[in-house]
Amino acid sequence: MPSTTRRRIDGNGRPFPETVLSLFILGVIIVIMALVLHVQQTFSPAVEVAMGLHQPPSEPSTPPAVPDTLDLALPEAVVTFGSAETFLPATLSDKINGKAELYLKAGFVRLDAQRFRVLSVPDAWIEMSAYTMAHPEAAFSVYSLQRRDSGRPMDDLPQAYATENAVFLHHGHFYLELVASTASETVAEHAIELARRFTVAHPVSTTGEPMDKTLFPEAGLDVNSIQLIPANAFGYDAFNDVLVATYRISGTELTAFLTRRSSPDEAVRLKTGYGDFLSRFGAVQVDRSESVSGSAVYDMMGFFEIIFATDHYLAGIHEADDLLIAERLALELYQRIHLIADERRASP
């Protein structure tokens, strides 16, 4: 027997309340759908942008022109391979993700990169990365902080060294890396020649080394260890532009540091601030008459920090495990700063 659907009504012949309710809900749904269709057709532009449905017109921009940074006479058997690339501060991490912050803190301006093919070695290429920095000391900073321990110095390029498959160069406000795809002697020679030709194409009047490098005493100094830390040296956020050098004295390795401030008073304030910073992390100040006059000595769980302010400089010894040797080196550093500072003032 076929089923039939019966409409339920009350005693007066009117639909039951639940039937009326169902019809009411259906009507509400129809109204809501109509409103949704209308809103979709009349979205606020701000909402469209937020949802990615519409992009506002972008400001007109001119892509950075390929500079003459990469213009140099190429050796025989070396040709360009692919197009040059340019990276600015906002895009540097696209090229060197994980290291961009180091360059940006030091004063990065732009990176120009180009690959070169070495025709005499199948599938071999060299990538030149030329970092333009804001000033020569900024270029020295990234050169020193990126230095490989395995590098060998190059006699005709004093601010350069080579590894098995790469050449690294500081030249004026440029920091240059030439990295080869293979550790071939032939390819390495071409990389070195490209570095030489880069210096010829970009003559500079100064090497760009920090003048204050000469303030470090020479005895026991590892000359290749000198670094310029642009910011947050030793974890202290007020320590910027700090020169650091490694010493090896009587079988002990020590770290000396110095930074020039705008005035003697600023150097004294920085000494106090750094001392407070050490104390917050558990360092205990110790009384040592043997140390440099006016210096502060801190014991950080058996490692000693010596800091002193003299002239425009804050300087000292960082995390030494032999206090007596550290105090002797601190005294030599103090005396040399005074000697060089006096000579500079006496110069016309």
C-alpha positions in Angstrom: 0.0 0.0 0.0 1.5 3.3 -1.0 2.4 5.6 1.8 0.8 9.0 2.0 2.0 12.1 3.8 -0.7 13.8 5.8 -0.6 17.4 6.9 -1.3 17.6 10.6 -3.9 20.3 11.6 -5.5 21.3 14.8 -9.2 21.3 15.7 -9.8 24.5 13.9 -8.3 23.4 10.6 -5.0 25.3 11.0 -1.5 23.8 10.7 0.1 22.5 13.9 2.7 25.0 15.5 5.7 22.8 14.5 4.7 23.1 10.8 4.5 26.8 11.1 7.9 26.9 12.7 9.4 24.9 9.9 8.1 27.2 7.3 9.4 30.2 9.3 12.9 28.7 9.5 12.9 28.0 5.8 12.0 31.6 5.1 14.8 32.9 7.3 17.3 30.6 5.5 16.2 32.0 2.1 16.7 35.6 3.4 20.2 34.9 4.8 21.3 33.3 1.5 20.1 36.4 -0.4 22.0 38.7 2.0 25.2 36.6 1.6 25.0 36.8 -2.2 24.5 40.6 -2.0 27.5 41.0 0.4 29.8 38.9 -1.8 29.0 41.2 -4.7 29.7 44.4 -2.6 32.8 43.5 -0.5 34.6 46.3 1.1 38.0 46.8 -0.6 39.7 46.6 2.8 38.2 43.2 3.4 39.2 42.0 -0.1 42.8 43.0 0.5 42.8 41.3 4.0 41.5 38.1 2.5 43.8 38.2 -0.5 40.9 38.5 -2.9 42.1 41.8 -4.3 45.5 43.4 -4.4 45.8 47.1 -4.2 47.9 48.8 -6.9 51.5 48.6 -5.9 53.8 51.6 -5.8 55.8 51.9 -9.0 59.3 50.6 -8.4 62.4 50.3 -10.4 64.4 47.1 -10.1 68.0 47.7 -9.0 70.3 48.0 -11.9 73.2 45.6 -12.2 76.1 47.7 -11.0 79.6 47.9 -12.3 80.6 45.8 -9.2 80.7 42.7 -11.4 82.4 44.3 -14.4 85.9 43.0 -14.7 88.1 41.6 -17.4 87.8 37.8 -17.4 90.7 35.4 -17.7 90.8 33.1 -20.7 88.7 30.0 -20.5 86.3 31.8 -18.0 82.9 32.9 -19.2 79.8 34.2 -17.4 77.3 31.4 -16.6 73.7 32.6 -16.2 72.4 36.0 -15.2 73.7 38.2 -12.4 71.6 38.4 -9.2 71.1 41.4 -6.9 69.9 41.2 -3.3 69.0 44.2 -1.1 68.5 44.2 2.7 64.9 43.1 2.4 65.8 40.1 0.2 69.3 39.1 1.5 67.8 36.1 3.5 66.6 34.7 0.2 70.2 34.1 -0.7 71.9 33.4 2.6 69.2 32.3 4.9 70.5 32.0 8.5 73.4 34.4 8.0 71.7 37.5 6.8 71.5 39.1 10.3 75.3 39.1 10.6 75.6 41.2 7.5 72.7 43.5 8.3 74.0 44.4 11.7 77.4 45.2 10.2 76.0 47.6 7.6 75.0 45.7 4.5 74.0 47.6 1.4 73.7 45.1 -1.4 74.9 41.7 -2.7 75.7 41.1 -6.4 76.3 37.5 -7.4 77.4 36.0 -10.7 78.5 32.5 -11.7 81.4 31.8 -14.1 82.0 28.7 -16.0 85.6 27.3 -16.3 85.7 25.9 -19.8 88.8 23.8 -19.3 87.2 21.7 -16.5 83.9 20.0 -17.4 80.9 21.1 -15.3 83.1 23.4 -13.2 81.9 26.8 -12.1 82.8 29.6 -9.7 80.2 31.8 -8.0 81.4 35.3 -7.1 79.4 37.0 -4.3 80.3 40.7 -3.9 79.0 42.2 -0.7 78.9 46.0 -0.8 79.0 47.3 2.8 78.3 50.8 4.2 82.0 51.5 4.9 85.3 49.6 4.9 85.2 48.7 8.5 81.9 47.0 8.0 83.4 45.0 5.2 86.3 44.0 7.5 83.8 43.0 10.2 82.0 40.4 8.0 85.4 39.2 6.5 86.8 38.7 10.0 83.7 37.0 11.5 83.4 34.7 8.5 87.1 33.7 8.4 87.8 30.0 8.0 90.5 28.5 10.2 91.8 26.4 7.3 92.5 29.4 5.1 96.0 30.2 3.8 97.1 33.8 3.3 97.8 35.2 -0.1 101.0 37.3 -0.4 99.8 39.7 -3.1 96.4 40.2 -1.5 97.0 41.0 2.2 93.3 41.0 3.1 92.5 37.7 1.5 92.9 33.9 2.0 92.2 30.8 0.1 90.8 27.4 1.0 90.6 24.2 -1.0 87.8 25.5 -3.2 87.3 29.1 -2.3 88.8 32.6 -2.0 87.7 35.2 0.5 88.7 38.9 0.2 88.2 42.2 2.0 88.8 45.1 -0.3 87.7 48.6 0.8 84.0 48.5 1.4 83.7 45.2 -0.4 83.6 41.7 1.0 84.1 39.1 -1.7 83.6 35.4 -1.8 84.5 33.1 -4.7 83.3 29.6 -4.2 84.0 26.8 -6.7 81.8 23.8 -7.4 84.9 21.5 -7.2 88.2 21.4 -5.4 90.3 21.5 -8.6 93.7 23.2 -8.7 92.9 24.7 -12.1 89.6 26.0 -10.9 91.2 27.4 -7.7 93.8 29.3 -9.8 91.0 30.9 -11.8 89.2 31.9 -8.6 92.4 33.5 -7.3 92.8 35.3 -10.6 89.2 36.6 -10.5 89.9 38.0 -7.0 93.0 39.8 -8.3 91.1 41.2 -11.2 88.3 42.4 -8.9 90.8 44.5 -6.9 92.2 46.0 -10.2 88.6 46.8 -11.3 87.9 48.5 -8.0 90.9 50.5 -6.8 90.7 51.7 -3.2 92.7 54.3 -1.3 92.7 52.3 2.0 92.7 48.7 2.9 89.7 49.3 5.3 91.3 47.6 8.3 90.3 49.2 11.6 93.0 51.6 12.7 92.7 50.4 16.3 94.0 46.9 15.3 97.5 48.4 16.1 96.5 48.8 19.8 96.8 45.1 20.5 100.3 44.2 21.8 102.2 42.0 19.4 103.7 39.4 21.7 101.6 36.3 21.6 99.0 37.7 19.2 97.4 35.5 16.5 97.2 38.2 13.8 94.6 36.2 11.9 92.3 36.0 14.8 91.3 39.7 15.0 87.6 40.2 14.6 85.4 43.3 14.6 82.0 42.4 16.3 79.4 45.0 15.1 76.9 44.4 17.9 76.0 42.5 21.0 79.6 41.4 21.8 79.8 38.8 24.6 76.0 38.9 24.8 76.0 42.5 26.1 73.7 44.6 23.9 75.6 47.9 24.6 78.8 46.4 23.2 79.0 47.4 19.6 82.1 47.8 17.3 84.3 45.7 19.6 87.7 44.4 18.3 88.6 41.0 19.7 91.9 39.2 19.4 93.3 35.8 20.5 96.6 35.4 22.3 98.6 32.4 23.1 101.0 33.0 26.1 102.8 30.3 28.1 100.5 27.6 26.8 97.4 29.6 27.7 94.8 31.0 25.2 93.4 34.4 26.1 90.9 36.8 24.5 91.7 40.6 24.5 89.1 43.2 23.5 88.8 46.9 23.0 86.3 49.4 21.7 86.6 53.1 21.1 83.8 55.3 22.4 82.9 58.9 21.7 84.4 60.3 24.9 86.3 59.1 28.0 83.1 59.5 30.0 81.2 57.2 27.7 84.0 54.6 28.1 83.7 54.8 31.9 79.9 54.5 31.7 80.3 51.4 29.5 82.7 49.9 31.9 80.1 50.3 34.7 77.3 48.9 32.6 79.3 45.9 31.5 80.2 45.2 35.1 76.6 45.3 36.2 75.8 43.0 33.3 78.4 40.5 34.5 77.1 40.7 38.1 73.5 40.0 37.0 74.7 36.7 35.6 76.5 35.6 38.8 80.0 37.1 38.4 81.7 38.2 41.6 84.0 41.2 41.7 87.3 40.5 43.3 89.9 42.9 44.8 93.1 42.6 42.9 95.8 45.3 43.5 98.0 43.5 40.9 95.6 44.4 38.0 95.7 47.6 36.0 94.9 50.7 38.1 91.2 51.5 38.0 90.3 48.2 36.5 87.6 45.8 37.7 88.1 42.1 37.9 85.2 39.6 38.0 85.2 35.9 38.7 82.6 34.0 36.8 82.8 30.5 38.1 86.5 30.3 37.7 86.8 32.4 34.5 88.1 35.9 35.0 87.0 39.1 33.3 89.2 42.2 33.5 87.8 45.5 32.3 89.3 49.0 32.3 88.6 52.4 30.8 91.3 54.7 29.6 91.3 57.6 27.2 88.4 57.0 24.8 88.7 53.2 25.2 87.1 50.4 27.1 89.3 47.3 27.0 90.2 44.2 28.8 90.5 40.4 28.9 87.5 38.1 28.4 87.0 34.7 30.2 90.6 34.0 31.1 91.3 30.8 33.2 94.7 32.0 34.4 94.3 35.3 36.2 98.0 36.1 36.5 98.7 35.8 32.8 95.5 37.8 32.1 96.6 40.6 34.4 100.0 40.8 32.6 98.3 41.0 29.2 95.8 43.6 30.5 98.7 45.8 31.6 100.4 45.5 28.2 97.2 46.4 26.5 96.7 49.4 28.8 100.2 50.6 28.2 100.0 50.2 24.4 96.7 52.1 24.2 98.3 55.0 26.1 101.4 54.9 23.9 99.5 54.8 20.5 96.9 57.4 21.7 99.7 59.8 22.8 101.4 59.3 19.4 98.2 60.1 17.5 97.6 63.2 19.5 101.2 64.4 18.8 100.9 63.8 15.1 100.0 67.0 13.1 
